[in-house]
Amino acid sequence: MRELNTREVEAVSGAGFFADLGKSIGSAIGGIVDLGTSAGGLTTDATTAGGTLGSGIGSILELDIVSAISNIGSGIVGIINVGISAISQIAAKKSS
């Protein structure tokens, strides 16, 4: 009989539930932000950034600190980039 690898153990044990739930919630919130910005004529991708941040928050509940730190950091950077992109788009429209 062979030993299971990490991914197989996670699949069997149900690991990742909170990270997946957090990602779904974060993506939904990001989607709402994207709808709002598109109503204002802007193009953003807050869905991805929100999903990454939510996944990191869920990872905290799973005590997966390494993934939590990585995903929360990436999510925050993504949110900042969404804001910078939106401001740049607004500035470009004003200068036109």
Secondary structure, 3 states (H helix, E strand, C coil): CCCCCHHHHHHHHCCCHHHHHHHHHHHHHHHHHHHHHHHCCCCCCHHHHHHHHHHHHHHHHCCCHHHHHHHHHHHHHHHHHHHHHHHHHHHHHHHC
